[in-house]
Amino acid sequence: MLTATYSLVAITNEHKATKNMLGKLQQGIRNILEKLPKVDLPLMKAIMNKLVQFDQHCRNRKVEVHLLPAIRTKAVTVPLLAELDFLAAAASDLLAWAHGKLSGMGHDMAESAREVCLSMQVYCRKMLERLAREEEHLFPLAERLLSMDEWFAMAAKFLSEDAMARQRRRDASHAQFMTQGSTSSHAPAL
């Protein structure tokens, strides 16, 4: 029972963080829409880049990498899985369209900017809908379908992945410190 609880806590914490990220992105999109017809192309591109990173984050979440594959191994047909797949695919298609439209946009394209922003908003709504379905339906379904052994295996993977992520952050921090240290040692004395 403890491993199921740990796994669910890890998944729900990541889920909450994902919803918070999405909320911040939605606010950025609203800020752009409020300023239209003036187009802030660099800001739009920055938000688009963050949305693309967010989309990649969503594909690498514990739900995608571990929970859904574990549920798919069950011999049950779950319409919810098809719905989640559809929402993710529709959202990604919208994001790809908006990204392409933004890439081809010039500086005086207020209408195109509005279309891109509205597409980004729809992407966010679809992702919010998907996150809500996961929370309301997928998590309870997983609790019913998965055995303690499956939850234990998932918890072990989560712990291992979290340890590797901490090590990568330490390595990156150390590398940054070493780079800054070597740069400052070569600075001329005043």
C-alpha positions in Angstrom: 0.0 0.0 0.0 2.8 2.4 0.8 4.3 2.0 -2.7 1.0 2.8 -4.3 0.7 5.8 -2.1 4.2 7.0 -3.0 3.6 6.5 -6.7 0.3 8.4 -6.6 1.8 11.2 -4.6 4.7 11.5 -7.1 2.3 11.5 -10.0 -0.1 14.0 -8.5 2.7 16.3 -7.4 4.0 16.3 -11.0 0.4 16.8 -12.2 -0.1 19.9 -10.0 3.3 21.3 -11.2 2.2 20.8 -14.8 -1.1 22.6 -14.2 0.8 25.5 -12.6 3.1 25.7 -15.6 0.1 25.7 -18.0 -1.6 28.4 -16.0 1.5 30.7 -16.3 1.6 30.0 -20.0 -2.1 30.9 -20.4 -1.4 34.2 -18.6 1.4 35.0 -21.0 -1.0 34.3 -24.0 -3.7 36.5 -22.4 -1.1 39.3 -22.0 -0.3 39.2 -25.7 -3.9 39.2 -26.8 -4.6 42.2 -24.6 -1.9 44.1 -26.5 -3.2 43.3 -30.0 -3.3 44.7 -32.7 0.2 45.7 -31.7 2.3 42.5 -32.2 5.1 41.7 -29.9 6.8 39.1 -32.0 9.7 38.3 -29.7 7.3 37.8 -26.8 5.1 35.6 -28.9 8.1 33.5 -30.0 9.3 33.2 -26.4 5.9 32.0 -25.3 5.7 29.6 -28.2 9.1 28.2 -27.3 7.8 27.7 -23.7 4.7 26.0 -25.0 6.9 23.6 -27.1 9.0 22.9 -24.0 5.8 22.3 -22.0 4.5 19.9 -24.7 7.7 18.0 -24.4 7.5 18.0 -20.6 4.0 16.5 -20.9 5.3 13.7 -23.1 7.9 12.9 -20.5 5.7 13.0 -17.4 5.4 9.9 -15.1 1.8 9.5 -16.3 3.0 9.1 -20.0 6.1 7.1 -19.4 5.0 4.8 -16.6 1.3 4.9 -15.7 -0.4 4.8 -19.1 1.9 1.9 -20.4 1.1 0.0 -17.2 -2.6 0.4 -17.7 -2.3 -0.5 -21.4 -0.9 -3.9 -20.5 -4.2 -4.8 -18.9 -6.6 -6.8 -21.0 -9.4 -4.2 -20.6 -10.5 -1.8 -23.3 -10.7 1.7 -21.7 -12.3 4.4 -23.8 -10.6 6.9 -21.5 -7.2 6.0 -22.9 -8.4 6.7 -26.5 -9.8 10.1 -25.3 -6.6 11.0 -23.6 -4.6 10.1 -26.7 -7.0 12.1 -28.9 -6.7 15.2 -26.7 -2.9 15.0 -26.6 -2.7 14.6 -30.4 -5.2 17.4 -31.1 -3.3 19.7 -28.8 0.0 18.8 -30.4 -1.4 19.3 -33.9 -2.7 22.8 -32.9 0.7 23.7 -31.4 2.5 22.6 -34.5 0.2 24.6 -36.7 0.6 27.7 -34.5 4.4 27.2 -34.4 4.5 27.0 -38.2 2.2 30.1 -38.6 4.4 32.1 -36.2 7.6 31.1 -37.9 6.3 32.5 -41.2 4.9 35.6 -39.7 6.3 39.1 -40.4 6.2 42.1 -38.1 3.0 43.7 -39.3 0.7 40.6 -39.1 -1.8 41.5 -36.4 -4.5 39.1 -37.7 -2.0 36.2 -38.0 -0.8 37.0 -34.5 -4.4 36.8 -33.2 -4.8 33.4 -35.0 -1.6 32.1 -33.4 -2.6 33.3 -30.0 -6.1 31.8 -30.2 -4.5 28.5 -31.4 -2.2 28.6 -28.4 -5.2 29.2 -26.1 -7.0 26.2 -27.6 -3.9 24.1 -27.1 -3.9 25.1 -23.5 -7.6 24.4 -23.1 -7.2 20.9 -24.6 -4.2 20.2 -22.3 -6.2 21.4 -19.3 -9.1 19.1 -20.3 -6.6 16.2 -20.6 -5.2 17.0 -17.2 -8.7 17.1 -15.7 -9.6 13.7 -17.2 -6.4 12.2 -15.8 -7.2 13.6 -12.4 -10.9 12.7 -12.4 -10.8 9.3 -14.2 -7.3 8.0 -14.9 -5.9 8.1 -11.4 -8.9 6.3 -9.8 -8.8 3.8 -12.7 -5.1 3.1 -12.1 -5.7 2.5 -8.4 -8.3 -0.2 -9.2 -6.4 -1.9 -12.1 -2.8 -2.0 -11.0 -1.4 -4.5 -8.5 0.8 -3.8 -5.6 3.7 -5.3 -7.5 3.1 -2.9 -10.4 2.9 0.1 -8.1 6.1 -1.1 -6.4 7.9 -1.3 -9.8 6.7 2.1 -10.7 7.8 3.6 -7.3 11.3 2.1 -7.8 11.6 3.7 -11.3 10.4 7.0 -9.9 13.1 6.9 -7.1 15.8 6.0 -9.6 14.8 8.7 -12.1 14.6 11.3 -9.3 18.0 10.4 -8.1 19.4 10.6 -11.7 17.7 14.0 -12.1 19.2 15.3 -8.8 22.7 14.1 -10.0 22.3 15.9 -13.3 21.4 19.1 -11.6 24.4 18.8 -9.2 26.7 18.1 -12.2 25.3 21.0 -14.1 25.6 23.3 -11.1 29.2 22.1 -10.5 30.1 22.6 -14.2 28.6 26.1 -14.0 30.6 26.9 -10.9 33.8 25.6 -12.4 33.2 27.7 -15.6 32.5 30.8 -13.5 35.5 30.1 -11.4 37.9 29.8 -14.3 36.5 32.9 -15.9 36.9 35.0 -12.8 40.5 33.7 -12.3 41.5 35.1 -15.7 39.9 38.5 -15.1 42.4 41.4 -15.1 43.1 43.0 -11.8 41.9 46.6 -11.5 
